Amino acid sequence: MHSLAAAYTTFYEHCPVLKAPSREVMETRLLLCQLTGQTLRRGMDLLGIGTPERL
């Protein structure tokens, strides 16, 4: 999970989501953010570690 979180951080730093060059790119990046969040939350849950609803 650490490697996923690190890769997501790098993506988020280098690829603007809300200021993406087009609506399609923004929607794709938002979906990637959502799916990454779900994956991290599920992994933390399986480990018995609570996660906040929002950051």
HTML snippet that shows the backbone in 3Dmol.js (N, CA, C, O; Angstrom):
<script src="https://3Dmol.org/build/3Dmol-min.js"></script>
<div id="view" style="width:600px;height:400px;position:relative"></div>
<script>
const pdb = `
ATOM      1  N   MET A   1       0.808  -1.183   0.000  1.00  0.00           N
ATOM      2  CA  MET A   1       0.000   0.000   0.000  1.00  0.00           C
ATOM      3  C   MET A   1       0.858   1.256   0.000  1.00  0.00           C
ATOM      4  O   MET A   1       0.472   2.285  -0.554  1.00  0.00           O
ATOM      5  N   HIS A   2       2.000   1.163   0.614  1.00  0.00           N
ATOM      6  CA  HIS A   2       2.882   2.330   0.650  1.00  0.00           C
ATOM      7  C   HIS A   2       3.298   2.728  -0.761  1.00  0.00           C
ATOM      8  O   HIS A   2       3.342   3.917  -1.080  1.00  0.00           O
ATOM      9  N   SER A   3       3.601   1.760  -1.599  1.00  0.00           N
ATOM     10  CA  SER A   3       4.028   2.084  -2.963  1.00  0.00           C
ATOM     11  C   SER A   3       2.875   2.699  -3.769  1.00  0.00           C
ATOM     12  O   SER A   3       3.104   3.580  -4.598  1.00  0.00           O
ATOM     13  N   LEU A   4       1.645   2.244  -3.532  1.00  0.00           N
ATOM     14  CA  LEU A   4       0.495   2.845  -4.207  1.00  0.00           C
ATOM     15  C   LEU A   4       0.314   4.290  -3.752  1.00  0.00           C
ATOM     16  O   LEU A   4       0.092   5.176  -4.577  1.00  0.00           O
ATOM     17  N   ALA A   5       0.407   4.531  -2.461  1.00  0.00           N
ATOM     18  CA  ALA A   5       0.259   5.890  -1.944  1.00  0.00           C
ATOM     19  C   ALA A   5       1.365   6.797  -2.479  1.00  0.00           C
ATOM     20  O   ALA A   5       1.110   7.952  -2.819  1.00  0.00           O
ATOM     21  N   ALA A   6       2.575   6.285  -2.555  1.00  0.00           N
ATOM     22  CA  ALA A   6       3.687   7.082  -3.079  1.00  0.00           C
ATOM     23  C   ALA A   6       3.491   7.385  -4.567  1.00  0.00           C
ATOM     24  O   ALA A   6       3.740   8.507  -5.008  1.00  0.00           O
ATOM     25  N   ALA A   7       3.051   6.403  -5.331  1.00  0.00           N
ATOM     26  CA  ALA A   7       2.809   6.611  -6.765  1.00  0.00           C
ATOM     27  C   ALA A   7       1.676   7.618  -6.971  1.00  0.00           C
ATOM     28  O   ALA A   7       1.746   8.462  -7.864  1.00  0.00           O
ATOM     29  N   TYR A   8       0.636   7.525  -6.146  1.00  0.00           N
ATOM     30  CA  TYR A   8      -0.479   8.468  -6.266  1.00  0.00           C
ATOM     31  C   TYR A   8      -0.025   9.890  -5.930  1.00  0.00           C
ATOM     32  O   TYR A   8      -0.424  10.843  -6.600  1.00  0.00           O
ATOM     33  N   THR A   9       0.790  10.034  -4.917  1.00  0.00           N
ATOM     34  CA  THR A   9       1.304  11.356  -4.550  1.00  0.00           C
ATOM     35  C   THR A   9       2.090  11.963  -5.705  1.00  0.00           C
ATOM     36  O   THR A   9       1.938  13.147  -6.007  1.00  0.00           O
ATOM     37  N   THR A  10       2.925  11.163  -6.348  1.00  0.00           N
ATOM     38  CA  THR A  10       3.694  11.645  -7.494  1.00  0.00           C
ATOM     39  C   THR A  10       2.760  12.061  -8.631  1.00  0.00           C
ATOM     40  O   THR A  10       2.941  13.116  -9.238  1.00  0.00           O
ATOM     41  N   PHE A  11       1.765  11.225  -8.911  1.00  0.00           N
ATOM     42  CA  PHE A  11       0.781  11.555  -9.946  1.00  0.00           C
ATOM     43  C   PHE A  11       0.091  12.873  -9.622  1.00  0.00           C
ATOM     44  O   PHE A  11      -0.021  13.747 -10.482  1.00  0.00           O
ATOM     45  N   TYR A  12      -0.371  13.016  -8.385  1.00  0.00           N
ATOM     46  CA  TYR A  12      -1.134  14.199  -7.992  1.00  0.00           C
ATOM     47  C   TYR A  12      -0.292  15.471  -8.067  1.00  0.00           C
ATOM     48  O   TYR A  12      -0.803  16.542  -8.393  1.00  0.00           O
ATOM     49  N   GLU A  13       0.990  15.349  -7.766  1.00  0.00           N
ATOM     50  CA  GLU A  13       1.883  16.506  -7.835  1.00  0.00           C
ATOM     51  C   GLU A  13       2.156  16.941  -9.278  1.00  0.00           C
ATOM     52  O   GLU A  13       2.338  18.129  -9.545  1.00  0.00           O
ATOM     53  N   HIS A  14       2.184  15.989 -10.198  1.00  0.00           N
ATOM     54  CA  HIS A  14       2.575  16.294 -11.578  1.00  0.00           C
ATOM     55  C   HIS A  14       1.414  16.428 -12.567  1.00  0.00           C
ATOM     56  O   HIS A  14       1.601  16.935 -13.673  1.00  0.00           O
ATOM     57  N   CYS A  15       0.238  15.984 -12.183  1.00  0.00           N
ATOM     58  CA  CYS A  15      -0.904  16.006 -13.092  1.00  0.00           C
ATOM     59  C   CYS A  15      -2.071  16.734 -12.432  1.00  0.00           C
ATOM     60  O   CYS A  15      -2.794  16.146 -11.627  1.00  0.00           O
ATOM     61  N   PRO A  16      -2.260  18.013 -12.768  1.00  0.00           N
ATOM     62  CA  PRO A  16      -3.366  18.744 -12.147  1.00  0.00           C
ATOM     63  C   PRO A  16      -4.710  18.085 -12.481  1.00  0.00           C
ATOM     64  O   PRO A  16      -4.973  17.717 -13.625  1.00  0.00           O
ATOM     65  N   VAL A  17      -5.529  17.951 -11.476  1.00  0.00           N
ATOM     66  CA  VAL A  17      -6.813  17.289 -11.681  1.00  0.00           C
ATOM     67  C   VAL A  17      -7.879  18.311 -12.080  1.00  0.00           C
ATOM     68  O   VAL A  17      -8.468  18.193 -13.154  1.00  0.00           O
ATOM     69  N   LEU A  18      -8.130  19.293 -11.248  1.00  0.00           N
ATOM     70  CA  LEU A  18      -9.185  20.261 -11.534  1.00  0.00           C
ATOM     71  C   LEU A  18      -8.789  21.266 -12.601  1.00  0.00           C
ATOM     72  O   LEU A  18      -9.651  21.923 -13.184  1.00  0.00           O
ATOM     73  N   LYS A  19      -7.492  21.392 -12.864  1.00  0.00           N
ATOM     74  CA  LYS A  19      -7.019  22.296 -13.915  1.00  0.00           C
ATOM     75  C   LYS A  19      -6.452  21.514 -15.091  1.00  0.00           C
ATOM     76  O   LYS A  19      -5.516  21.958 -15.756  1.00  0.00           O
ATOM     77  N   ALA A  20      -7.026  20.356 -15.334  1.00  0.00           N
ATOM     78  CA  ALA A  20      -6.597  19.511 -16.450  1.00  0.00           C
ATOM     79  C   ALA A  20      -6.857  20.229 -17.774  1.00  0.00           C
ATOM     80  O   ALA A  20      -7.704  21.120 -17.842  1.00  0.00           O
ATOM     81  N   PRO A  21      -6.131  19.846 -18.821  1.00  0.00           N
ATOM     82  CA  PRO A  21      -6.261  20.532 -20.110  1.00  0.00           C
ATOM     83  C   PRO A  21      -7.624  20.361 -20.797  1.00  0.00           C
ATOM     84  O   PRO A  21      -7.978  21.163 -21.660  1.00  0.00           O
ATOM     85  N   SER A  22      -8.379  19.343 -20.430  1.00  0.00           N
ATOM     86  CA  SER A  22      -9.702  19.150 -21.039  1.00  0.00           C
ATOM     87  C   SER A  22     -10.632  18.489 -20.022  1.00  0.00           C
ATOM     88  O   SER A  22     -10.187  17.936 -19.017  1.00  0.00           O
ATOM     89  N   ARG A  23     -11.911  18.558 -20.302  1.00  0.00           N
ATOM     90  CA  ARG A  23     -12.902  17.943 -19.406  1.00  0.00           C
ATOM     91  C   ARG A  23     -12.708  16.433 -19.342  1.00  0.00           C
ATOM     92  O   ARG A  23     -12.837  15.835 -18.274  1.00  0.00           O
ATOM     93  N   GLU A  24     -12.399  15.818 -20.475  1.00  0.00           N
ATOM     94  CA  GLU A  24     -12.214  14.358 -20.499  1.00  0.00           C
ATOM     95  C   GLU A  24     -11.032  13.942 -19.625  1.00  0.00           C
ATOM     96  O   GLU A  24     -11.110  12.959 -18.889  1.00  0.00           O
ATOM     97  N   VAL A  25      -9.943  14.696 -19.713  1.00  0.00           N
ATOM     98  CA  VAL A  25      -8.765  14.388 -18.903  1.00  0.00           C
ATOM     99  C   VAL A  25      -9.095  14.591 -17.427  1.00  0.00           C
ATOM    100  O   VAL A  25      -8.694  13.787 -16.585  1.00  0.00           O
ATOM    101  N   MET A  26      -9.825  15.666 -17.107  1.00  0.00           N
ATOM    102  CA  MET A  26     -10.201  15.919 -15.722  1.00  0.00           C
ATOM    103  C   MET A  26     -11.053  14.769 -15.176  1.00  0.00           C
ATOM    104  O   MET A  26     -10.817  14.293 -14.065  1.00  0.00           O
ATOM    105  N   GLU A  27     -12.035  14.329 -15.951  1.00  0.00           N
ATOM    106  CA  GLU A  27     -12.900  13.243 -15.503  1.00  0.00           C
ATOM    107  C   GLU A  27     -12.122  11.948 -15.304  1.00  0.00           C
ATOM    108  O   GLU A  27     -12.373  11.208 -14.354  1.00  0.00           O
ATOM    109  N   THR A  28     -11.184  11.677 -16.194  1.00  0.00           N
ATOM    110  CA  THR A  28     -10.366  10.470 -16.069  1.00  0.00           C
ATOM    111  C   THR A  28      -9.494  10.545 -14.816  1.00  0.00           C
ATOM    112  O   THR A  28      -9.365   9.564 -14.083  1.00  0.00           O
ATOM    113  N   ARG A  29      -8.901  11.701 -14.577  1.00  0.00           N
ATOM    114  CA  ARG A  29      -8.061  11.879 -13.389  1.00  0.00           C
ATOM    115  C   ARG A  29      -8.881  11.810 -12.105  1.00  0.00           C
ATOM    116  O   ARG A  29      -8.419  11.262 -11.104  1.00  0.00           O
ATOM    117  N   LEU A  30     -10.089  12.357 -12.127  1.00  0.00           N
ATOM    118  CA  LEU A  30     -10.960  12.256 -10.956  1.00  0.00           C
ATOM    119  C   LEU A  30     -11.313  10.800 -10.666  1.00  0.00           C
ATOM    120  O   LEU A  30     -11.342  10.378  -9.510  1.00  0.00           O
ATOM    121  N   LEU A  31     -11.580  10.042 -11.720  1.00  0.00           N
ATOM    122  CA  LEU A  31     -11.881   8.619 -11.547  1.00  0.00           C
ATOM    123  C   LEU A  31     -10.679   7.887 -10.966  1.00  0.00           C
ATOM    124  O   LEU A  31     -10.826   7.052 -10.074  1.00  0.00           O
ATOM    125  N   LEU A  32      -9.504   8.198 -11.468  1.00  0.00           N
ATOM    126  CA  LEU A  32      -8.292   7.578 -10.928  1.00  0.00           C
ATOM    127  C   LEU A  32      -8.126   7.914  -9.450  1.00  0.00           C
ATOM    128  O   LEU A  32      -7.763   7.047  -8.656  1.00  0.00           O
ATOM    129  N   CYS A  33      -8.389   9.162  -9.074  1.00  0.00           N
ATOM    130  CA  CYS A  33      -8.309   9.558  -7.663  1.00  0.00           C
ATOM    131  C   CYS A  33      -9.311   8.770  -6.818  1.00  0.00           C
ATOM    132  O   CYS A  33      -8.974   8.282  -5.739  1.00  0.00           O
ATOM    133  N   GLN A  34     -10.526   8.651  -7.308  1.00  0.00           N
ATOM    134  CA  GLN A  34     -11.564   7.931  -6.578  1.00  0.00           C
ATOM    135  C   GLN A  34     -11.205   6.459  -6.391  1.00  0.00           C
ATOM    136  O   GLN A  34     -11.322   5.916  -5.293  1.00  0.00           O
ATOM    137  N   LEU A  35     -10.771   5.827  -7.463  1.00  0.00           N
ATOM    138  CA  LEU A  35     -10.426   4.401  -7.383  1.00  0.00           C
ATOM    139  C   LEU A  35      -9.201   4.159  -6.508  1.00  0.00           C
ATOM    140  O   LEU A  35      -9.139   3.157  -5.795  1.00  0.00           O
ATOM    141  N   THR A  36      -8.241   5.054  -6.555  1.00  0.00           N
ATOM    142  CA  THR A  36      -7.065   4.924  -5.697  1.00  0.00           C
ATOM    143  C   THR A  36      -7.471   5.053  -4.239  1.00  0.00           C
ATOM    144  O   THR A  36      -7.004   4.291  -3.392  1.00  0.00           O
ATOM    145  N   GLY A  37      -8.341   6.017  -3.943  1.00  0.00           N
ATOM    146  CA  GLY A  37      -8.832   6.183  -2.575  1.00  0.00           C
ATOM    147  C   GLY A  37      -9.558   4.949  -2.073  1.00  0.00           C
ATOM    148  O   GLY A  37      -9.357   4.520  -0.936  1.00  0.00           O
ATOM    149  N   GLN A  38     -10.401   4.382  -2.920  1.00  0.00           N
ATOM    150  CA  GLN A  38     -11.132   3.167  -2.536  1.00  0.00           C
ATOM    151  C   GLN A  38     -10.176   2.008  -2.277  1.00  0.00           C
ATOM    152  O   GLN A  38     -10.360   1.247  -1.327  1.00  0.00           O
ATOM    153  N   THR A  39      -9.167   1.876  -3.115  1.00  0.00           N
ATOM    154  CA  THR A  39      -8.195   0.793  -2.957  1.00  0.00           C
ATOM    155  C   THR A  39      -7.405   0.953  -1.662  1.00  0.00           C
ATOM    156  O   THR A  39      -7.216  -0.007  -0.915  1.00  0.00           O
ATOM    157  N   LEU A  40      -6.947   2.174  -1.405  1.00  0.00           N
ATOM    158  CA  LEU A  40      -6.199   2.412  -0.166  1.00  0.00           C
ATOM    159  C   LEU A  40      -7.087   2.186   1.058  1.00  0.00           C
ATOM    160  O   LEU A  40      -6.650   1.584   2.038  1.00  0.00           O
ATOM    161  N   ARG A  41      -8.320   2.661   1.003  1.00  0.00           N
ATOM    162  CA  ARG A  41      -9.247   2.474   2.130  1.00  0.00           C
ATOM    163  C   ARG A  41      -9.510   0.992   2.391  1.00  0.00           C
ATOM    164  O   ARG A  41      -9.522   0.552   3.540  1.00  0.00           O
ATOM    165  N   ARG A  42      -9.718   0.228   1.323  1.00  0.00           N
ATOM    166  CA  ARG A  42      -9.982  -1.206   1.475  1.00  0.00           C
ATOM    167  C   ARG A  42      -8.764  -1.923   2.057  1.00  0.00           C
ATOM    168  O   ARG A  42      -8.901  -2.782   2.929  1.00  0.00           O
ATOM    169  N   GLY A  43      -7.580  -1.570   1.575  1.00  0.00           N
ATOM    170  CA  GLY A  43      -6.366  -2.179   2.106  1.00  0.00           C
ATOM    171  C   GLY A  43      -6.158  -1.856   3.572  1.00  0.00           C
ATOM    172  O   GLY A  43      -5.784  -2.730   4.355  1.00  0.00           O
ATOM    173  N   MET A  44      -6.396  -0.610   3.950  1.00  0.00           N
ATOM    174  CA  MET A  44      -6.260  -0.226   5.357  1.00  0.00           C
ATOM    175  C   MET A  44      -7.290  -0.959   6.210  1.00  0.00           C
ATOM    176  O   MET A  44      -6.986  -1.398   7.319  1.00  0.00           O
ATOM    177  N   ASP A  45      -8.506  -1.089   5.690  1.00  0.00           N
ATOM    178  CA  ASP A  45      -9.561  -1.800   6.414  1.00  0.00           C
ATOM    179  C   ASP A  45      -9.180  -3.258   6.638  1.00  0.00           C
ATOM    180  O   ASP A  45      -9.399  -3.800   7.722  1.00  0.00           O
ATOM    181  N   LEU A  46      -8.616  -3.890   5.623  1.00  0.00           N
ATOM    182  CA  LEU A  46      -8.189  -5.284   5.760  1.00  0.00           C
ATOM    183  C   LEU A  46      -7.102  -5.446   6.818  1.00  0.00           C
ATOM    184  O   LEU A  46      -6.981  -6.499   7.444  1.00  0.00           O
ATOM    185  N   LEU A  47      -6.321  -4.400   7.005  1.00  0.00           N
ATOM    186  CA  LEU A  47      -5.273  -4.411   8.031  1.00  0.00           C
ATOM    187  C   LEU A  47      -5.803  -3.988   9.398  1.00  0.00           C
ATOM    188  O   LEU A  47      -5.069  -4.008  10.386  1.00  0.00           O
ATOM    189  N   GLY A  48      -7.057  -3.610   9.453  1.00  0.00           N
ATOM    190  CA  GLY A  48      -7.648  -3.181  10.709  1.00  0.00           C
ATOM    191  C   GLY A  48      -7.285  -1.753  11.105  1.00  0.00           C
ATOM    192  O   GLY A  48      -7.336  -1.395  12.282  1.00  0.00           O
ATOM    193  N   ILE A  49      -6.921  -0.948  10.125  1.00  0.00           N
ATOM    194  CA  ILE A  49      -6.530   0.431  10.371  1.00  0.00           C
ATOM    195  C   ILE A  49      -7.654   1.338   9.885  1.00  0.00           C
ATOM    196  O   ILE A  49      -8.060   1.266   8.725  1.00  0.00           O
ATOM    197  N   GLY A  50      -8.150   2.187  10.770  1.00  0.00           N
ATOM    198  CA  GLY A  50      -9.230   3.101  10.407  1.00  0.00           C
ATOM    199  C   GLY A  50      -8.714   4.216   9.506  1.00  0.00           C
ATOM    200  O   GLY A  50      -7.539   4.579   9.559  1.00  0.00           O
ATOM    201  N   THR A  51      -9.598   4.747   8.686  1.00  0.00           N
ATOM    202  CA  THR A  51      -9.249   5.854   7.798  1.00  0.00           C
ATOM    203  C   THR A  51     -10.281   6.958   7.947  1.00  0.00           C
ATOM    204  O   THR A  51     -11.448   6.683   8.223  1.00  0.00           O
ATOM    205  N   PRO A  52      -9.860   8.207   7.766  1.00  0.00           N
ATOM    206  CA  PRO A  52     -10.831   9.307   7.842  1.00  0.00           C
ATOM    207  C   PRO A  52     -11.710   9.326   6.589  1.00  0.00           C
ATOM    208  O   PRO A  52     -11.308   8.854   5.525  1.00  0.00           O
ATOM    209  N   GLU A  53     -12.900   9.872   6.734  1.00  0.00           N
ATOM    210  CA  GLU A  53     -13.792   9.997   5.584  1.00  0.00           C
ATOM    211  C   GLU A  53     -13.237  10.974   4.554  1.00  0.00           C
ATOM    212  O   GLU A  53     -13.349  10.742   3.350  1.00  0.00           O
ATOM    213  N   ARG A  54     -12.633  12.078   5.031  1.00  0.00           N
ATOM    214  CA  ARG A  54     -12.098  13.109   4.149  1.00  0.00           C
ATOM    215  C   ARG A  54     -10.781  13.593   4.709  1.00  0.00           C
ATOM    216  O   ARG A  54     -10.531  13.531   5.913  1.00  0.00           O
ATOM    217  N   LEU A  55      -9.945  14.076   3.808  1.00  0.00           N
ATOM    218  CA  LEU A  55      -8.698  14.708   4.220  1.00  0.00           C
ATOM    219  C   LEU A  55      -8.733  16.165   3.886  1.00  0.00           C
ATOM    220  O   LEU A  55      -7.769  16.883   4.154  1.00  0.00           O
TER     221      LEU A  55
END
`;
const viewer = $3Dmol.createViewer("view");
viewer.addModel(pdb, "pdb");
viewer.setStyle({}, {cartoon: {color: "spectrum"}});
viewer.zoomTo();
viewer.render();
</script>
